[in-house]
């Protein structure tokens, strides 16, 4: 098990610590630790178990490992030696060549002679690597010393894989929380400038006050800002040391022209020297021409890479922010671009505040409204999560009184996993609902082919439908049906329609997933022959947190956000949702989206 020495981590992460405890207590292991990546190292942020092991620095308990760090290479080397058990990777001692090296913890044991091949060896290892949406290794769950002294069998492997998936969600949520906290800290200074802007005489003074904070917060060597002023003109500002002359540089004019388009599309742009040089070496004459202009511009401002971010508020584009990095500095990435887009929205508010006090007052009113909505949302979330949490706590308490490994014990473990899955589903719905409720959050528009998307959803729900004894069929055309939208959002909406149909359909029933295409629209429909929805409730089912009176046949009711999420996805894509239902006969819900055409983007 990886380990190392560093500054102490003050307290374990509460959510991750619960998962580590669950792996140890419910599945039966003497040691479980969860690590989060910090640059080129992993940091142990949760540790549970009473085992003692040896490191190059001497003896260390599992609890003492909390806060220690070790190189990422230790985990990647172990993964290269591992056997794939799904989300869990097993490193048999026969292949473990790391041995007693820096950053490695080996449990104490008096016996190293195995009676048979399934006995656990002190150098056996269980790992669950966690990857983010970009495929980067960001965390790992490490498990050691099964209490029965045996390598996990298939049943135990399945349970471990369930814990691994939950741990991955928790780690990604922890990283997202840390990211948001870091973003909040970076924007505290910008918020103070927002208050300062109320007393400034013009936008230039505001830019002089904010440029240092923006450069530091976004890790830029310098910046250039062009924004609308209160008189219908523009104000241009370059941070000290940046050799920028808007009238002399053709690329600056192109950036001004593109700022409105970038804002409307919710996009940023990256210009780097390597890309421009590639376009000069190969490409059509027009592209080579603009690439040469771009290189001349980079030389003039002393930069190797530019990040162009539109500035605006809601539907109004107010200008653009250009961030510079010089030679030897990392090139801008899309992740940094998305971060800067958030800053562009924040700075847009500063521009408006500087230009007109009345707009600042309107913004304050909107923030007050958002705070009231936020308070109501917290109250609703607390009410919805209360009962599942009580049920989960009761199940854990009941588990303590059962013999480990008995049929009742495994049944209780299954119930706990089911309850935790229910909570995860609720949190997923709440996160989506929060994202879709944010007016500054915009879908990432691409051409989406609906036919393969629906086939993918059909495949993903095949196991669930078979387990419930419900036949699911799909009917999509062979030709491409394209809409302009966010694929992940459309998929999330359709998945909720299918899941609703499975929950409210009797065993032996039928659910159908199909597409109906017209000249300008495509309707993704999900029909079932389930319990149906009373006519008096059909207009209410799209209201957030509303759960109807119909009986949930195939499982527990959700938090009451499924159809509300579908409706919000439809509106974010200039579409609509239609519903037709008869109690006792079934329901059809359709997500109707406009078809893409050549002028869509």
N, C-alpha and C positions, 0 to 999 in steps of 0.2 A: 504493500500500500504506500503511495507517495507521501512524502513528508519533507520538512526542511525547517530551517530556523529563520525567524524574522521578528519584526515587532508584533506584539500581541494584538489579536483582534479582540476588542473590548467585550462584546457579547455576541452570541450566535444569532443569525437571522432567524426570527421566530418561526416563519413558515417553513423554511428549509430544515430547521431543527426538528420540527414535527415529522417531516418525511424521513429524516435519518432515524428518528426514534421508531417510526412505523416499520421501517425495513428491519431494524434489529429485533423489536419486540414481537411484531406480528408474523414476520417471515422466519425469524430465528437465526440471527447472526450476532456475533460478538462485537463487531465493529462496523460502523457505517459513517462515512464522511462525505460531505458535498463541497466541491471546490468551484470557484469562479475565477475566470481568467482575468489577470491584471497585466496587460502587456505581454511580456515574454515569460511570465510566471503564473502559476495557479495559487490562489489563496484559499485556505480551508475556512469556510464561513459557517459550517455546521458539522458537529462531530458527536457521535453517541456510541457508547459501549464502555465496558469496564475492562477491556483487554489491555495488556501491556506488551510492548514490542521493543525491538532493538533498532537503533539507527546508528549512523557513524558517530553521532554525538553522545551515544549512550542509551539508556533505557528511557522510554517515554510512554505514557498512557494515551489512550484515544482522546480523552478530554484535554490533555496538554497539547494536542496537535492543533487546537483551535487557534486560528490567526497565523499559523506558520505558512511559509511559501516554498515552492519548489519549481524547477524549470518545466516549461511546457513539454520539452523534449522527453521527459520521463514518461508522460502519458502517451505521447505519439509513438514512442518506442514500444510500450506495452501493447498498444493497439495493433501495431504491426505483427506482434507475436500472437494475437488473440484468435479465438474461434468465435464465429458469429452465432450468437443465440438470439438474434433479433435486435431489440434495443439494448440488451445486455451483451457484453463481450466477455468471454471466459479465457483467461490466460493460464493454461496448464503449466505446472512446474517443469514439465519436460522441455517446454519451449521458452521458459523464463530465463533469459540470459543476463538480466540486469544485475542480479546479485546484491551484495551489500555495498551500495554506492551512495554518494551524496543524494539526498532527496528521496530515499527509499526506506520504508518502514516494514519490518518483518515481525509478525507476532511471535511472542515467546511460546515455546512448546517443549515439553520434556521428551516427546516421542516423535521421531521422524520416519519410523518404519511403517509402511502402509500394509494393511492386511489384504486389501484388494484394490483394483484400479479406481474404484469409486470413492475411496477414502480421500479426505481433504488433506493436502500437503501444505506445509507452512509457506511455500512459495507459489501456491495457487492464488489466483487473483480474479475478482469480478469487477468489471468497469462498465459504466453506462455513459458514453460520451454525449454531450449536448452540443448541437450545432444551431446557429441562427439561420435566418432566412437566406443569407448569402453563403451558407455552407461553411462558415468559420467556426472552429471549435471554441466554444465560450465557457464550457463548464464540464464537470465530470462527477458522477457518483461512484465512489469506491467502496466495495463491500468485502468483508473478510471474516473468517472464522465462523462457519456455520455451526450452530450449537449441537447439531447431531453428528458432527464430524464427517459428514458425507458431502460429496459434490451434489449440487441441486439436481433433482429429477425434473421431468417435464412439467409436472404440476407446479413445482416451486419456481421453475423458470418462467412460467406464464405469469405468476404473481409478481415476480421480480420485474418483468417487462412492464406490467401495469404501473408499478411504482416508478420505474424509470421514466415512463411517459409523463406521469404527474410531476416528477421532479424536474423534467425538462421545462414544462410549462411554468413551474414555480421559479426556476432559474431565469428564464426569459423575462418573466414579470419583474423579478428582482432587478435585473439589468435595466429594464425599461424604467423602473422607478428611480434607480440611481441616475439614469440619463436625464429624466425629467427634473430631478432635484438639481443636477448640474446645470441644466438649462435655466432653471428658475434662478439659481445663483448668478448666472451670467446676465440675466435680464433684470436683476434687482437694480443694477446701476443704470440701465436704460430707463427703468421706471422712474428713478430719481430725476433723470434728464427730462422725462415727460413732464414732471411737476415744474422743473426749472423752465421748460419751454413756455409755460404760461406767462412768465414775466419777461421773455425775450422780445426784442423789437422786430426780429426778422429771422428767416430760416438760416441765413449764413451764421448767425451767432449760435444757433442750436447745433449746426453741423460742427462748428469749432469746438463746442462743448462735448459732443458725442463721439468724434472720430477716434480718439484714443481708446475709449471703452469698446467701440466696435472692433477696432483692429485687434485688441487684446482678446476680447471674447471670442472672435472668430479665427484667431491665429493667422492674421494677415500681416504682410509687411507694409501695406499701405492700402489706401482706398480712394475711390472717386465716386462722388454722388451727384446725380442730376435729378432734380425734382421740381414739381410745379410749385410756384409761389401763390400767394393769395390774390394776385392781380392778373392771373391768367398767363403769366410768363414762366420762365424757368430760372432756377438757381443752380449753378455748377460749383462744386467744391472739391478740391483735391487735398489730401492730407499732406503735411509738411514733408518735403523730400521727394514727392512724386512729380515727375516732369510731365505734366498733362496739359495739353492745349486742345480744347474741343474743336476749335476752328481749323487746326492744322492736321488733325488725324481723321482720316476717312472712316476708320473702324469705330471711332467714337460716335459719329453720326449714325452708323448702322446699328449700334447698340441702342441709341435713342429711339430709332425707328422700331426696333424689335421689342422694346420694353413693354409696350401695350400688349403685343401678341403673347409674350412670355407670361404676363400676368393673367391674361384671359385663359391661357392653357394651364396655369399653375405649374410652370416649368422654370428651370434655371438653365444657364448655358455655360459651358466650360471651353475655354480657348487655351491650348497649351502648345509649346514650341514643337514638340515631337510630332504631334498630329499635323500641324501646319507644314512641317518639312516633308512628311509622308505625302501630303496632297500635292506638294510642288513636284516631287519625284514621279508621281503617277496620278493621273486624273485628267479630266477634261480641261480645256484652256480657261474656261470661266472660273472653275474651282482653283486652278493654279494662280489665277490673277488675284483672287481674294485672299488666298493663302499668303502670297507675297506681301499684300497690304497688311495682313495680320502680323507677319514677322517684323515688318518695319515698325508697326505700332508697338510690339513688345519691346523692341530695341529702344524705341523712343522713351518709353516709360520705365525702362529698366526692370522688366519682369520676364519670367519664364512661363508663368501660368496665370490665367485670369478666371475668376468666377463671377459671372454676370447674373445678378439677382434683381428681379423686378420689385419695385416698392409700390404698395397700394393698400387699400382698405376695402374689404368686401368686393364689390364689382368695379371699383374705381382704381385705375392705374395712375400712379402719381409720379413715376420716374423709375430710375434704376440705380442700383448700387454695384460697383465693380470693385472686387477684392483682388489684390495683387500678391504674388509670391515671386521672389527672386531666384537666381541661380542657386542650385544646391538644395533648395527647399522641396518638400513633397508636393507633387502635383495635386490639384484639387480633385476631390472624388465626389461622386453623386451623393454619398451619405452626408458629406459636408455641405453639398448644395441644398439638400433638404433641410438641414439645420439652418442654413442661411436664409432659406425661404421663410422660415418662422420669424427670423429677425427682420426680414423685409416687411412682413406684416406688422411687426411691432413698430418698426421705424416709420411705417406709413401713418400710424397713429400720431407719432411725434410731428410728422409733417403737417397733418391736419390741425393738430393742436396749435402749432406755430402760426398757421395761416388764419385760423378763425377760432375765437373763444367759444362760439356757439357750437361748433362741431365737437369741441372738447366736452362741453356740457352734455351733448347727446350721447357721446361715448360713455360718460359716467352713468347716464341713465340706463344704457344697454348693459353695462357691467352690473348695475344694481339688479336689473331684471334677471340677468344670468345667475346672480347670487341667490335670488329667491328660487329660481328653478333648480339650482344646485341643492339648496336646502330641502326642497320637496323630493328631489331624486334620492338624497341620502336617507330621508325618512322612509321612502318606499322600498329602497334596497334593504334597509335594516329589517323591515317587516317581512320581506320575501325570503331573506336568508335565515331568519330566526328559527323556523320550524325544522329545516334540514340540518342546521347546526345542532339543535337539541337532539334530533334523531341520531346524528353521528356520535354525539357525546354519550347518549344512552347506550348505543351499540358498543362503544369502546369499553364502557363500564361493565356491560354484560360479558364481554370477551374475557375480562379478568377472572371471571368465575368459571370459565370453561377449561377443560384439560387441553393443553396444547397438542395439536395433531388429531384431535377427535373430529368426528364428522360434524358435530355441532360447532366446534371451533372453526373449521373451514367454512361452514355456512355463514357464521358471523363475520369472518374475514370477507367473504363474498359480498355480504350486505354492506359492510363498511366501504368496500371498493365501489359498490353501486351508489352509495350515498355520496362518496367523494366525487364520482363522475357527475352526479347530479349537480353538485356545487360548482364543479368546473364548467359544466354547460351553462349554468346560470351566470357565472362570471364572464364567460365568453360572450353571452348575449348582452350583458351590461356594458362590456367594453366596446362592442360593436355599436350599441345604441348611443353610448357617449360620443364615439367618433362621428357617427352620422348626424348627431345633434349639433355638432360644432360647425357653425357657418364658415369658418376658415378652413375646414377640412374638405378637400375637393377630390373627387375620384380621379385616378390616374387613367386617362383615356388612351385606349389602344383599340385596334380592330380585333373583335372577339368573334370567333366562329362558334355558334351555339351548338351545332350538332356534336362535335367531339367533346364539348363541355358537358353536355347532358349524358353522353356515354360514360364519361369519367365519373359523374355523380352516380349513375346507375351501378357501375362496378363497385363503388365505395359503399353503397347501401345494400349490396346483395347479401352479405353475411347477416346483417341486421334483419332483413326481411325474412330470410330463411329461418332464423332463430325464432322469429315471431309467428312463423307459419303463414305468411302473407305473400301472395304472388305479386311481383312487380314486373311490369312490362314497359318497354320503351319503343317509341315510334318516331324516328327522326329521318328526314330525307337524306339521300346520299350526297346531294350537292351542298355547297357551302352557304350558310346563312350568317351574315356578318352584321354586327351592331357595333357602334362606337361606345365603348364603356370600359369600366374597370372590371377585369375578369374575376378578381377575388371577391368583389362585392356582389356581382351577379351570381357567382357560385354560392356564396354564403346565403343569399336570398332563396335560391332554388333548394338548397339543402334543408332549409327550415320548412319549406313547403312539403318536401318529401317526408321529413321527420314527423311533421304534424299529421300527415296522412297515415303513417305507420302507427302513431300513438292512438288515433281515434278509429282504427279499423279492426274488426274482429279477426281472430285466427281463422284462416280459410278464406279471407277476403282478398280483394284485388286492388292494387294501386297502379295507375297508368301515368307515364311521363311522356309527353309528346309536344310537338311544335306545330303551330298553325301559322302560315305565312301569308301576308297580303302584299299589296303593292308597296306599302310604305312602312309596315310594321311586322313584327314577329311576336307571337304570343307563346310563351312557355307555360304549358298547363300541366297541373297535377290533379288527377281525379281519383276518388276512392269511393267505395261502397260501404263506408263506415257509418257512424252514428249520426252524422249531420249536425248542423247548427240551427237552433231555433231562429225563426225569422226576426224576432224582436231583438236578437243579439248580433245580427249580422253586420250592422253598422258600427257596433262597439268593439268588435274583435280587433280592429286596427288601432285601438287606443292602447297606449303603453300601460303595462301591468294589468291589463284586463284579462281575466281567465273566465271563460264561459261556464255554463252549468252542464255541458255535455260530459258524459263519462269518458275518462281516459282509459281505453281498453288496453292499449299496448304498452303502458308505462305511466309514470307520474307526469302530472302537468308541469310545464316549465314555469318560468318566472313571469310569463305573460307579455313577452316582447317579440315573439317570433314574427307574427304578421305585421307588427309595427315596424320591425326592421325591414321586412319585405317592402312595405309601403314607402319607407324612406329611401331605400335603394332605387325604387321605381322613380321617385321624384327627383333624385340626384341624377338620373339618366334621362330626364324628360319623358318618362313613361308613366304607366299607371298599373293599378292592380284591380282585377275584377274577381268577384266571388259569387258563386251560385251554389246553394245548398238546400237540401230537403231533409228534415229530421227523419232518421231511420232509413234513408235512401243513400245518402252520401254527399260529397262536397267536391266542387271543382274550383280551384283558385288559379288564376292566370297572371303571370308577370308579362306585361305588354311593353315592348321596347321599340323605338324607331329604328328602322334599318339604316345601315351606314350607306353613304353614297360618296361619289368622288370629291364632293365639296365639303365633307364632314370635318376635315381638318385643314 
